[in-house]
């Protein structure tokens, strides 16, 4: 088994993996119907201002196969310290369940946030990016509902909450000893949620001494994802958030 992508913790495959380049371009959600469904849940002052296909989520590397739309408030305008104005917005990217990609490394405090996981449904996984979104605080929940992201709605997951049943399954099989070089250590799991073939995980690693070795983070990710796939046979896709004391990076990895 070879893990083809490296990133922090969520397996999002919702069906047996099929390579995106072979199927996704032929099974893209109809952009017009996606836009129509989103319009149905928008508050009165919000509008769809952009929509397109063949996009990669902001701040991520991966194949440009996403369906994209942006909704914007027409009532509330913000002034940015850099000297420009903007309206409250949500950007959403719909990606195939077996899409693999990686977020660029991020400081915990940053003015330039990438897209984050919104939720997973039967046909796709969604990432989103917002600024001024607190004007419509229920936006992520409403977008999940409109897009059918009902397998796991990650907007309802408080970060660093652990599903004890899944943790118990891993702990029984892996034990609580070992080291990072041995793969997954349940004691380092600080966030965990899953539903069948999809899994979300936040995992802490020390990074001490490792940064001098080329490829150490990729190796760690391969080891963690490999342990998950081996010991949880129902899991097909993982969204993995790798955390240190001051930074993190997300990745989507699928079984292959």
C-alpha positions as CSV (number, residue, x, y, z in Angstrom):
1,X,0.0,0.0,0.0
2,X,1.3,3.4,-0.9
3,X,-0.1,6.7,0.5
4,X,0.0,9.2,-2.4
5,X,-0.6,12.4,-0.5
6,X,0.6,13.9,2.7
7,X,-1.3,16.3,5.0
8,X,-3.2,16.6,8.4
9,X,-5.9,14.4,9.4
10,X,-9.1,13.5,7.7
11,X,-9.9,10.5,5.6
12,X,-12.8,11.6,3.4
13,X,-13.3,8.8,0.9
14,X,-17.1,8.1,0.9
15,X,-16.9,5.2,-1.6
16,X,-14.2,2.8,-2.9
17,X,-11.5,5.0,-4.3
18,X,-11.4,5.6,-8.0
19,X,-8.7,7.9,-9.4
20,X,-10.1,11.4,-9.8
21,X,-8.6,12.0,-13.3
22,X,-10.5,9.0,-14.6
23,X,-13.9,9.8,-13.3
24,X,-14.4,13.1,-11.6
25,X,-14.4,15.2,-14.8
26,X,-17.2,13.1,-16.1
27,X,-19.2,13.2,-12.9
28,X,-18.9,16.9,-11.8
29,X,-22.0,18.1,-10.0
30,X,-24.1,20.3,-12.3
31,X,-22.9,23.8,-11.5
32,X,-26.3,25.4,-12.2
33,X,-28.0,23.0,-9.7
34,X,-25.3,23.6,-7.1
35,X,-25.8,27.4,-7.4
36,X,-29.6,27.0,-7.3
37,X,-29.4,24.9,-4.1
38,X,-27.1,27.4,-2.4
39,X,-29.3,30.3,-3.4
40,X,-32.2,28.7,-1.6
41,X,-30.5,29.0,1.8
42,X,-28.9,32.4,1.5
43,X,-30.1,35.3,3.7
44,X,-32.0,38.0,1.8
45,X,-29.0,40.3,1.4
46,X,-26.5,37.6,0.2
47,X,-25.8,36.8,-3.5
48,X,-23.8,34.3,-5.5
49,X,-21.1,36.4,-7.1
50,X,-18.8,33.8,-8.6
51,X,-19.1,30.2,-9.8
52,X,-16.7,28.1,-11.9
53,X,-15.3,24.6,-12.5
54,X,-11.7,23.3,-12.5
55,X,-10.5,25.0,-9.3
56,X,-8.1,24.1,-6.5
57,X,-9.0,25.4,-2.9
58,X,-7.2,28.5,-1.9
59,X,-3.9,27.6,0.0
60,X,-3.9,24.0,-1.3
61,X,-1.9,22.0,-3.8
62,X,-3.7,19.3,-5.8
63,X,-5.5,18.6,-9.1
64,X,-7.7,21.4,-10.3
65,X,-10.9,19.5,-10.6
66,X,-13.1,21.4,-8.0
67,X,-16.5,23.0,-8.5
68,X,-16.3,26.5,-7.0
69,X,-18.7,29.2,-5.9
70,X,-18.6,32.4,-3.8
71,X,-21.4,34.0,-2.0
72,X,-21.2,37.6,-0.7
73,X,-23.2,39.9,1.6
74,X,-24.4,43.1,-0.1
75,X,-25.2,44.9,3.1
76,X,-22.1,44.8,5.4
77,X,-18.7,46.2,4.2
78,X,-15.4,45.8,6.0
79,X,-12.3,47.9,5.9
80,X,-9.0,46.0,5.8
81,X,-5.9,47.6,7.5
82,X,-4.1,47.2,4.1
83,X,-6.3,49.9,2.7
84,X,-9.1,48.1,0.8
85,X,-12.8,47.3,1.5
86,X,-14.5,43.9,1.2
87,X,-17.9,42.4,1.8
88,X,-18.6,39.3,4.0
89,X,-18.2,36.2,1.9
90,X,-18.0,32.4,1.9
91,X,-16.1,30.6,-0.8
92,X,-16.8,26.8,-1.3
93,X,-15.0,24.2,-3.3
94,X,-16.6,20.8,-4.0
95,X,-14.0,18.0,-4.6
96,X,-14.3,14.3,-5.4
97,X,-14.2,11.9,-2.4
98,X,-10.8,10.5,-3.6
99,X,-9.2,13.9,-4.2
100,X,-5.7,14.1,-2.6
101,X,-4.1,17.4,-1.8
102,X,-2.1,19.3,0.9
103,X,-2.5,22.6,2.5
104,X,0.5,24.9,2.8
105,X,2.0,25.1,6.3
106,X,0.2,27.6,8.5
107,X,1.0,29.5,11.7
108,X,-1.8,29.2,14.2
109,X,-2.2,33.0,13.9
110,X,-2.2,34.2,10.3
111,X,-3.9,36.9,8.2
112,X,-3.9,34.7,5.2
113,X,-6.0,31.6,6.0
114,X,-6.4,28.7,3.5
115,X,-9.6,26.8,2.9
116,X,-10.7,24.4,5.6
117,X,-12.9,21.3,5.6
118,X,-16.6,22.2,5.5
119,X,-18.1,18.6,5.4
120,X,-18.4,15.4,3.5
121,X,-21.3,13.9,1.6
122,X,-22.0,10.9,-0.6
123,X,-20.7,12.4,-3.8
124,X,-18.0,14.9,-2.7
125,X,-16.1,16.6,0.0
126,X,-16.3,20.4,0.5
127,X,-13.7,22.9,1.7
128,X,-14.5,26.6,2.5
129,X,-12.9,29.9,3.1
130,X,-14.5,33.0,4.7
131,X,-13.9,36.5,5.8
132,X,-16.5,38.5,7.8
133,X,-18.5,35.2,8.0
134,X,-19.7,36.1,11.5
135,X,-22.3,38.3,9.8
136,X,-24.0,35.0,8.9
137,X,-22.9,32.7,11.7
138,X,-25.1,29.9,10.5
139,X,-23.6,30.0,7.1
140,X,-21.5,26.8,7.3
141,X,-24.5,24.8,8.6
142,X,-26.8,26.2,5.9
143,X,-24.2,25.4,3.2
144,X,-23.7,21.9,4.5
145,X,-27.5,21.4,4.4
146,X,-27.8,22.8,0.8
147,X,-24.9,20.7,-0.5
148,X,-26.0,17.4,1.2
149,X,-22.9,17.2,3.4
150,X,-24.6,14.8,5.8
151,X,-22.0,12.0,6.1
152,X,-19.9,14.2,8.4
153,X,-20.6,17.9,8.9
154,X,-17.3,19.1,10.3
155,X,-18.6,22.6,11.1
156,X,-20.4,21.0,14.0
157,X,-17.2,19.4,15.3
158,X,-15.6,21.4,18.1
159,X,-11.9,21.1,17.4
160,X,-9.9,18.8,19.7
161,X,-12.9,16.7,20.6
162,X,-12.2,12.9,20.4
163,X,-14.6,10.2,19.4
164,X,-13.9,7.7,22.2
165,X,-15.3,4.7,20.3
166,X,-13.0,5.2,17.4
167,X,-10.1,6.0,19.8
168,X,-10.8,2.7,21.6
169,X,-10.7,0.7,18.4
170,X,-7.3,2.2,17.6
171,X,-6.0,1.9,21.1
172,X,-6.9,-1.8,21.4
173,X,-5.0,-2.6,18.2
174,X,-2.0,-0.3,18.5
175,X,-1.5,0.0,22.3
176,X,-0.2,3.2,23.8
177,X,3.5,2.7,23.5
178,X,5.9,3.2,20.6
179,X,7.3,6.3,19.0
180,X,6.6,8.5,16.0
181,X,8.8,6.3,13.9
182,X,6.5,3.4,14.7
183,X,3.5,5.2,13.3
184,X,0.3,6.2,15.0
185,X,0.4,7.0,18.8
186,X,-3.2,7.2,20.2
187,X,-1.9,9.4,23.0
188,X,-1.1,12.1,20.5
189,X,-4.6,12.2,19.0
190,X,-6.3,15.5,20.1
191,X,-9.2,15.5,17.7
192,X,-11.1,12.6,16.1
193,X,-14.3,12.1,14.3
194,X,-15.5,9.6,11.8
195,X,-18.5,8.0,10.0
196,X,-17.8,4.8,8.1
197,X,-15.3,5.4,5.2
198,X,-14.6,9.0,6.3
199,X,-12.2,10.0,9.2
200,X,-11.0,13.3,10.6
201,X,-8.0,13.4,12.9
202,X,-5.8,16.1,14.6
203,X,-2.5,14.7,15.6
204,X,0.3,16.4,17.6
205,X,4.0,15.8,16.7
206,X,7.0,17.3,18.4
207,X,9.0,18.1,15.4
208,X,12.1,18.2,17.6
209,X,15.1,17.2,15.6
210,X,13.0,16.0,12.7
211,X,13.1,19.1,10.7
212,X,16.8,18.5,9.8
213,X,15.8,15.3,8.0
214,X,14.3,15.7,4.5
215,X,10.9,14.1,4.1
216,X,10.3,13.5,7.8
217,X,6.8,14.9,7.8
218,X,5.8,12.9,4.7
219,X,7.2,9.7,6.4
220,X,5.2,10.5,9.5
221,X,2.0,11.0,7.5
222,X,2.5,7.8,5.6
223,X,3.0,5.9,8.9
224,X,-0.1,7.4,10.5
225,X,-2.4,6.9,7.5
226,X,-1.0,3.4,7.0
227,X,-1.8,2.4,10.6
228,X,-5.3,3.8,10.2
229,X,-6.0,2.0,6.9
230,X,-4.6,-1.2,8.3
231,X,-6.5,-1.2,11.6
232,X,-9.8,0.4,10.5
233,X,-10.6,-1.5,7.3
234,X,-13.9,0.5,6.8
235,X,-12.0,3.8,6.4
236,X,-11.2,4.8,2.9
237,X,-10.2,8.5,3.2
238,X,-8.6,10.6,6.0
239,X,-8.4,14.4,6.5
240,X,-5.4,14.8,8.7
241,X,-4.4,17.9,10.6
242,X,-0.8,17.7,11.8
243,X,-0.1,20.1,14.7
244,X,2.9,21.4,16.4
245,X,3.1,24.0,19.2
246,X,2.9,26.9,16.7
247,X,1.8,25.6,13.3
248,X,-0.3,23.1,11.4
249,X,-1.0,21.8,7.9
250,X,-3.9,19.8,6.6
251,X,-3.9,16.9,4.1
252,X,-6.4,14.6,2.5
253,X,-5.2,11.1,2.0
254,X,-7.0,8.1,0.4
255,X,-6.5,4.4,0.6
256,X,-4.5,3.1,-2.4
